[in-house]
Amino acid sequence: MEGVNLDLVGIILMIVGLIGVTTFSSIARRRRVVVPPSTPVIDEEPHRHRRDGYSDGYGA
């Protein structure tokens, strides 16, 4: 490999690697901080409000 300065190529690759590591770590740190929103709790049986005053459903 005549004409290629391997020291310069090595230094350039090290700089590119350091930039990549810092970018990856900053993105990973930013994603870890974000808390996913909690889902609202939904009751399985909806509340039925009656206007006749009886809540047991027999409405006598």
C-alpha positions as CSV (number, residue, x, y, z in Angstrom):
1,M,0.0,0.0,0.0
2,E,2.3,2.6,-1.3
3,G,1.2,6.2,-1.0
4,V,-1.3,5.7,1.8
5,N,-0.4,7.2,5.1
6,L,-1.6,4.5,7.5
7,D,-1.1,6.7,10.6
8,L,-3.4,9.3,9.1
9,V,-6.0,6.7,8.2
10,G,-5.9,5.2,11.7
11,I,-6.3,8.6,13.3
12,I,-9.3,9.4,11.0
13,L,-10.9,6.1,11.8
14,M,-10.5,6.6,15.6
15,I,-12.1,10.1,15.4
16,V,-15.0,8.7,13.4
17,G,-15.4,5.9,15.9
18,L,-15.4,8.3,18.9
19,I,-18.0,10.5,17.2
20,G,-20.1,7.3,16.6
21,V,-19.8,6.2,20.2
22,T,-20.8,9.6,21.6
23,T,-23.7,9.9,19.2
24,F,-25.0,6.4,20.1
25,S,-24.6,7.0,23.9
26,S,-26.4,10.3,23.8
27,I,-29.3,8.9,21.8
28,A,-29.5,5.9,24.2
29,R,-29.4,8.2,27.2
30,R,-32.2,10.4,25.8
31,R,-34.4,7.4,25.1
32,R,-34.0,6.0,28.5
33,V,-35.1,9.2,30.2
34,V,-38.5,9.3,28.3
35,V,-41.2,7.6,30.3
36,P,-43.9,6.0,28.2
37,P,-47.4,7.4,29.0
38,S,-49.4,5.2,31.3
39,T,-52.6,3.7,29.8
40,P,-55.8,4.8,31.5
41,V,-57.6,2.2,33.6
42,I,-60.8,1.1,32.1
43,D,-63.5,-0.6,34.3
44,E,-64.7,-3.9,32.9
45,E,-68.3,-3.2,34.0
46,P,-69.6,0.3,33.2
47,H,-71.6,2.1,35.9
48,R,-75.3,2.2,35.1
49,H,-77.0,5.2,36.7
50,R,-80.8,4.8,37.0
51,R,-83.1,7.8,37.5
52,D,-85.8,5.8,39.3
53,G,-83.7,5.5,42.5
54,Y,-83.2,1.8,42.5
55,S,-79.6,0.7,41.9
56,D,-80.2,-3.1,42.1
57,G,-81.9,-3.2,38.7
58,Y,-85.3,-4.5,39.9
59,G,-87.1,-1.2,39.7
60,A,-90.2,-2.1,41.6
